[in-house]
């Protein structure tokens, strides 16, 4: 649920965007805004502080608060793409499509990798504040869970930079106007799990992460399907990795905590990397009771006798094309909304259908 100051902020920002308040117009006083929105003075001040941060308004001592004109200062014709890992299996297809679409419209692409680090993400955003670009396509790190870098996003927006979130997004109400392009993680995970259960498999486990919103959404979809089917949910049937380091994840899978995975008939892996790590351990110690392994992100996995693989393919090119189209439209002054894509198996079956 949106906080009151975020609701006030968004409403005032929309009025400014629609031209109801124009550049150099004076905003209503704090007292008038308190009466208009039926909120406290502190709530109004928090909303005005956000508007000041994103460059929408400026305060003039003794005169009041005025709408600030956003000057067309960015002439670079360049879009920055910030992702967590350029080597990830799904990213080359995404980047290729982004570059093609932007290039055909006369825009260059700058690529940055955060390596999953919120601090690295912040350094990149600070660099872009010093050297503004027209748009930023951002695959947010776990910084989004506690909004570490929201101040820089607001600052860049005030400078005229447009944003699109890719694959995940900041949850803050103040940034809800920024469109996102994502995979339908929760529903896709719910549907594939429901199908496994309907086929007779009730002994399920999985490997997910509590550090990445995408993997967490996939886990929640799996858990919901288990509960909906009337199966008793046991937290210990699912390994929730709390670290992004690949070697540590592999150690967790091979540890005592991961032993229960090998007692499961079907194991759902929240990412292709997790599925690959599990396959490495299986090749060393055997598959145990595992008969079916579900992998998101269509990783390159070895064939293992006795195991059926269900690979869910990331819509890389479609995601890249949608991100590029949306950022170009925003740069040109248009408005955009969220868009999500289904997962597909190699046979083309859609999740969700």
PyMOL commands that set and color helices and strands:
alter all, ss='L'
color gray80, all
select helices_A, chain A and resi 4-17+30-37+41-53+91-104+118-130+142-145+150-158+173-175+185-198+213-228+235-237+246-254+256-263+272-285+316-331
alter helices_A, ss='H'
color red, helices_A
select strands_A, chain A and resi 57-60+64-67+78-83+108-113+135-138+162-166+180-183+204-209+238-241+266-269+292-296+308-312+339-341+343-344+350-351
alter strands_A, ss='S'
color yellow, strands_A
deselect
rebuild
show_as cartoon
